[in-house]
Amino acid sequence: MARRLLGADSANVFNIQEPEEETANQEYKVSSCEQRLISEIEYRLERSPVDESGDEVQYGDVPMENAVAPFFEMKLKHYKIFEGMPVTFTCRVAGNPKPKIYWFKDGKQISPKSDHYTIQRELDGTCSLHTTASTLDDDGNYTIMAANPQGRISCTGRLMVQAVNQRGRSPRSPSGHPHARRPRSRSRDSGDEGEPIQERFFRPHFLQAPGDLTVQEGKLCRMDCKVSGLPTPDLSWQLDGKPIRPDSAHKMLVRENGVHSLIIEPVTSRDAGIYTCIATNRAGQNSFNLELVVAAKEAHKPPVFIEKLQNTGVADGYPVRLECRVSGVPPPQIFW
């Protein structure tokens, strides 16, 4: 499953050099499973409201016969890099009127004022997103969306950031020569302890995670998440820091599409609190938190007379008032 999620069958194997000598952008092909996830992200973004793009683009009056919906002349590519290296996503978009541009990471909009990313747009429609030093948290799916009154369109590039193992980095020679020795392949030197070996592990990364939840007592609660990593991460759940064990009311499932689920049925007041999902493999771990609020089940009480009607005598032609007091949950209907 990990190989399919990360597209390991077609990924590049790196020979580590010093960062300044390494080619930053190494293109690779994503798997069909990853491509389906990318398509889902694009589908949702093209139908969701967005904040201002930061573009100084004003839609003028364009004759209908000259209006053109946005389209990509060049789409984003997929890259795999090592942490600390720069990376630039580039594409070219056209349309009339000139489309506004929005950037997203894993479906969350990137602010044009971001300190970590530099967003640029050229006169020929070339758009770029650049970071000078990638971190493991930059691993994910980057989507650019172009929009004008004629429509929206988007495309996505996958960025895989690999941790740099100190065993895999070749030191400089004692003489200070700038060219360091490259590690040989594992198949040739697996028995030679004197040569560094590049290990291909990827820290867990959550592609999908739920937010805070409010569930009525007695109902079903489902928490879904999706994680990538190599080797395949192991997932564990905690409630207020205490491990959750599977039982008749708590079930942990994994579907064929890689979605992990924690299902609680029925939910009780004891299930309320802060939930933590932890994904762990040989490369490290990652986690997310959410709060579950359990709404108390409404108590039902039958109608009861607190004060009953009293016998009353009045003279003919005089007004009369008959009173009683009733309680119940929900409030009872009254019929005379």
C-alpha positions in Angstrom: 0.0 0.0 0.0 2.8 2.4 0.8 4.4 1.8 -2.6 1.2 2.6 -4.3 0.5 5.8 -2.3 3.9 7.2 -2.8 4.6 6.1 -6.3 7.7 4.3 -5.3 7.8 2.2 -8.4 8.6 5.2 -10.6 10.5 7.4 -8.1 14.0 8.5 -8.5 16.8 7.1 -6.3 19.2 9.9 -5.3 22.9 10.0 -5.0 23.4 12.6 -2.2 25.8 15.5 -2.9 26.2 18.7 -1.0 23.0 20.8 -1.3 24.6 23.5 -3.5 25.6 20.9 -6.0 22.3 19.0 -6.2 19.7 19.7 -8.8 16.7 20.8 -6.7 13.8 19.7 -8.8 13.7 16.0 -9.5 10.5 15.1 -11.4 8.7 11.8 -10.9 5.3 10.2 -11.6 2.6 9.8 -9.0 0.6 6.5 -8.6 -3.0 6.2 -9.7 -4.1 6.2 -6.1 -2.3 9.5 -5.5 -3.7 10.9 -8.7 -7.3 10.1 -7.5 -6.6 12.0 -4.3 -5.2 15.0 -6.3 -8.3 15.0 -8.5 -10.6 15.0 -5.4 -8.7 18.0 -4.0 -9.1 19.9 -7.3 -12.8 19.0 -7.6 -13.5 20.5 -4.1 -11.4 23.6 -4.6 -13.2 24.5 -7.9 -16.5 24.4 -6.0 -15.5 26.1 -2.7 -15.3 29.8 -1.8 -11.8 31.3 -1.6 -10.2 34.4 0.0 -8.8 37.2 -2.0 -5.9 36.1 -4.3 -3.6 39.0 -3.8 -3.6 39.6 -7.5 -4.1 43.2 -8.6 -6.5 42.1 -11.3 -9.7 44.0 -12.0 -12.3 42.4 -14.2 -13.3 44.9 -16.9 -16.1 44.8 -19.4 -15.1 42.1 -21.9 -17.4 41.4 -24.8 -19.0 37.9 -24.5 -17.5 36.9 -27.9 -14.0 37.6 -26.6 -14.4 36.0 -23.2 -12.4 32.8 -22.6 -12.5 30.6 -19.5 -9.1 30.0 -17.8 -6.9 27.2 -19.3 -3.4 25.9 -18.7 -0.8 26.2 -21.4 1.6 24.4 -19.0 0.6 22.4 -15.9 2.4 21.8 -12.6 4.8 18.9 -12.3 5.5 16.5 -9.4 8.8 16.7 -7.6 10.8 14.7 -5.0 13.6 16.5 -3.1 15.6 16.3 0.1 14.8 18.6 3.0 16.8 21.9 3.0 16.7 22.1 -0.8 14.9 24.8 -2.8 11.9 23.9 -5.0 9.8 25.9 -7.5 6.4 24.9 -8.9 5.8 26.6 -12.3 2.8 26.7 -14.7 1.4 29.0 -17.4 -2.2 30.0 -17.4 -4.3 32.0 -19.9 -7.8 33.4 -20.2 -9.9 36.5 -20.9 -10.4 38.5 -18.8 -7.0 37.8 -17.0 -7.7 35.1 -14.4 -7.1 35.6 -10.7 -4.6 33.1 -9.2 -4.9 31.2 -5.9 -2.4 28.7 -4.4 -3.2 25.9 -2.0 -1.4 23.2 0.0 -3.4 20.1 0.7 -6.5 22.1 0.1 -5.7 24.9 2.4 -5.1 28.3 0.8 -1.6 29.8 0.9 -1.5 33.4 1.9 0.1 35.8 -0.7 1.9 37.3 2.4 3.5 34.0 3.4 7.0 34.2 4.8 7.8 30.7 3.7 6.6 30.8 0.1 7.3 33.3 -2.6 4.5 33.7 -5.2 5.2 35.3 -8.5 3.3 36.0 -11.8 4.9 37.0 -15.1 3.3 39.0 -17.9 3.2 35.9 -20.2 0.9 34.1 -17.6 3.8 32.1 -16.0 2.9 31.6 -12.3 5.4 30.2 -9.7 5.5 29.1 -6.1 9.0 29.0 -4.6 10.6 28.1 -1.3 14.3 28.4 -0.7 14.7 25.7 2.0 12.1 22.9 2.1 11.2 21.2 5.4 9.5 17.9 6.0 6.3 19.8 6.7 6.3 21.0 3.0 5.6 17.5 1.9 2.1 17.5 0.3 0.0 18.4 -2.7 0.2 22.0 -4.1 -2.7 23.2 -6.2 -3.0 26.4 -8.3 -6.5 27.6 -9.2 -7.2 30.2 -11.9 -10.6 31.9 -12.0 -12.4 34.6 -14.0 -16.1 35.2 -14.6 -16.1 32.5 -17.3 -15.1 29.7 -14.9 -12.4 28.0 -12.7 -9.7 25.5 -13.4 -7.0 24.0 -11.3 -4.0 21.6 -11.5 -1.9 20.0 -8.7 1.8 19.1 -8.2 2.9 16.6 -5.7 6.0 17.5 -3.5 7.7 14.6 -1.7 10.3 15.9 0.8 12.8 13.2 2.0 14.7 13.4 5.2 18.5 13.6 4.8 20.1 10.7 6.8 23.6 11.7 8.0 24.8 8.3 6.9 23.7 9.3 3.3 25.6 12.7 3.2 29.1 12.4 2.0 31.6 14.6 3.9 34.0 16.9 2.2 37.4 15.6 1.6 40.2 16.6 4.1 41.9 18.6 1.3 38.7 20.8 1.0 38.1 19.7 -2.5 34.4 20.7 -3.3 33.5 17.4 -5.0 32.5 14.9 -2.4 32.3 11.1 -3.0 28.9 9.8 -3.9 27.4 6.8 -2.1 27.3 3.6 -4.1 24.1 1.7 -4.6 22.9 -0.7 -1.8 23.0 -3.7 -4.1 26.7 -3.3 -4.9 27.9 -2.3 -1.4 25.4 -3.8 1.1 28.3 -5.7 2.7 30.7 -2.8 2.8 30.3 -0.9 6.1 32.8 1.7 5.0 30.4 3.2 2.3 27.3 5.3 3.2 23.9 3.8 2.3 21.0 5.9 1.2 17.9 4.6 3.0 14.6 5.4 1.4 12.2 6.2 4.3 9.5 8.8 4.3 8.0 10.4 7.5 4.2 10.0 7.9 2.2 12.8 6.4 -1.6 13.3 6.9 -3.3 13.8 3.6 -6.7 14.1 5.3 -7.7 14.8 8.9 -11.0 15.7 10.6 -11.7 18.8 12.6 -13.5 19.3 15.9 -16.8 17.4 16.2 -20.0 17.7 18.2 -22.1 14.5 18.4 -25.3 13.9 20.3 -25.2 11.3 23.0 -26.3 7.9 21.8 -25.4 8.5 18.2 -22.6 7.3 16.0 -19.3 9.2 15.7 -16.8 8.5 12.9 -13.3 10.1 12.6 -11.6 9.5 9.2 -8.0 10.3 8.2 -5.6 9.4 5.5 -1.8 9.2 5.9 1.2 8.5 3.6 4.7 7.3 4.5 7.3 4.7 3.8 7.2 2.1 5.3 3.4 2.1 5.9 2.8 4.0 9.1 1.2 2.4 12.2 -1.7 4.4 13.6 -2.8 4.7 17.2 -5.5 6.8 18.9 -5.6 8.5 22.3 -8.2 10.2 24.4 -6.9 12.9 26.7 -3.5 11.2 26.4 -4.7 7.7 27.2 -4.6 4.9 24.6 -7.9 3.8 23.1 -8.4 0.1 23.0 -10.8 -1.6 20.5 -14.0 -2.9 22.2 -17.7 -3.3 21.4 -18.2 0.5 21.3 -14.8 1.5 19.7 -13.7 0.1 16.4 -10.6 1.0 14.2 -11.0 0.2 10.5 -8.8 0.6 7.4 -10.5 0.8 4.0 -9.0 -0.3 0.7 -8.4 3.4 -0.3 -6.1 3.9 2.7 -8.6 5.8 4.9 -8.3 5.0 8.6 -11.4 5.3 10.8 -12.2 5.4 14.5 -15.8 4.6 15.0 -17.6 5.1 18.3 -21.2 3.8 18.7 -23.0 4.7 20.8 -21.3 7.9 22.0 -21.5 8.5 25.7 -20.4 11.5 27.8 -17.2 9.5 28.7 -16.1 9.8 25.1 -15.9 13.6 25.2 -12.4 15.1 25.2 -9.3 15.7 23.1 -8.5 12.9 20.6 -4.9 12.4 19.2 -4.1 10.3 16.2 -0.4 9.3 16.0 1.1 7.8 12.8 4.6 6.2 13.3 7.1 4.5 11.0 10.9 4.2 10.9 11.4 7.7 9.5 9.5 9.4 12.4 6.0 10.3 13.4 3.2 12.8 12.9 0.0 13.5 14.7 -3.2 15.7 14.8 -5.6 16.6 17.5 -9.4 17.2 17.6 -12.0 17.9 20.2 -15.1 15.8 20.5 -18.0 17.4 22.3 -20.9 15.1 23.3 -24.2 16.9 23.5 -26.4 15.6 26.3 -29.4 13.5 25.3 -32.6 15.4 25.9 -34.6 13.9 28.7 -38.3 13.2 28.0 -40.8 13.6 30.8 -44.5 12.9 30.4 -47.0 15.8 31.2 -47.9 16.3 34.8 -50.3 18.7 36.5 -48.6 20.9 39.0 -51.8 22.8 39.7 -55.2 21.3 38.8 -58.4 23.1 37.9 -60.5 24.2 40.8 -64.3 24.2 41.1 -65.6 27.8 40.8 -69.0 29.3 41.2 -70.0 32.7 39.7 -73.3 34.6 39.1 -74.9 34.6 35.7 -73.3 37.2 33.4 -70.0 37.5 35.3 -66.6 36.6 33.9 -64.8 33.4 35.0 -61.2 32.3 34.8 -60.1 28.7 35.1 -56.4 28.1 35.6 -54.0 25.1 35.9 -50.2 24.5 35.6 -48.6 21.7 33.5 -45.0 20.6 33.1 -43.3 18.1 30.8 -40.3 17.7 28.3 -40.8 18.6 25.6 -43.5 21.2 26.6 -46.9 19.5 26.3 -49.7 20.7 23.9 -52.8 21.9 25.7 -56.3 21.0 24.6 -59.6 22.3 26.2 
